[in-house]
Amino acid sequence: MAGKREENPAGSSNNLRGDVLRVLGVLKVATVEQIQQISAPHLSYRHTDKDEPSKRKQARTASHLGALSDLRKHGLAENGGQISGGDTLRNLTPMGLKAASYELGRPVGEMGNPARGAGRTGAFHPMVVNDAVLALLRPKPDLAQLVDEPAEVLAAAQAAVDAPDGLGTIASYATEVALPATGTWSNPGRGGAQADIVITSPEDGVPLLFVEIDNCYESAQVLAGKIDKYVRFGQRKVKDADGKERPMWRTRWWVPDGRHGDQPHPPLLLVFNRVGPRNPNTVIAQLAELTQRHWQGTAYDDGFHMYDGKLPIVVTGMKQLQEHGPAGAVSDASAARTTRRSWKRSATLAGKRTTSADRPSTQPASGSKRSSYAAPPRSRRPSGRPAVPCALAAEPGSPTNGGRRRR
């Protein structure tokens, strides 16, 4: 034990340090509380007997603070500034990023760069990205770790377990991923996109999903330019290891082959975080018109649409995502099933020709039917509806009626 203490003075275990490496390897920069919420969510339900929130937080995060201290001793992690609330930011060193690649089972070349210096200005955008990861991941507490807690604490933990599931594990996520329209993966050229989050969770029916977060500071024109870059990346083809030419994204990520020859680009989830001065409702309407050519499918007489070469776009608000996760909010079981099918149909890149019989409704609760795979809820307010495919489509009567996708 003495030898282990000398090597790791804070007394952290290998598993705990591995958890920290995995989380920071994905998020790049995070607070210790965010690390704890992802890697040990059951701790969020402990130490409720302490009077002050600061003391409860200190007790919940003590073990992860120790792991970070030991990682700093080994030159794998470092402190990187503070957020506005005063919490210290943590990030990995280049050597730590390499160690995290082994923990995540991910090639070093796909890990990105260390987030050194990100915390000097508070790392506002990375913190919002972390919030989105937590909302999409929805970590579930281990009830076996809470058997001695009070009944009200167990009830709260049980409610979290019973809530709709999130997508994948922390290893299913990557952040700040370059999508090169020119250049290579390791040395991207100009004109490419950079996804805030990339999710690969085929076990949940979401083999590949790009996520872009807008804090409501950018105009519809700027966002349309970003969508153009996603489309350029989706269209780019390169020679694979077998000498055959295929979409560049397929050389890095696996997705099922589309059916009936319909091959959309990987879907994009656009999350509006309403903190900036711009009204997302206005931006969405403008963006739908500016990007219509990228997402609008081709309608056929027998009632289905084809989306070959189009960019599926799903739109939601950060508040909605945090409250309801990727499935969105619905008020009855039937609507819940159709919402899940809608999400998966967009995010799995399924190229199935949707007919009037199997076309999922995007209506989250009840009311009049909307056209297939195209019409969104009447309200375009991001925080008021679940995430559904083709949410760029406007209301009936709008110049953009009949389409989808947005960012």
Summary of the structure (lengths in Angstrom):
residues: 407
radius of gyration: 22.1
end to end distance: 54.0
largest distance: 76.5
contacts: 1390
relative contact order: 0.10
helix: 42%
strand: 15%
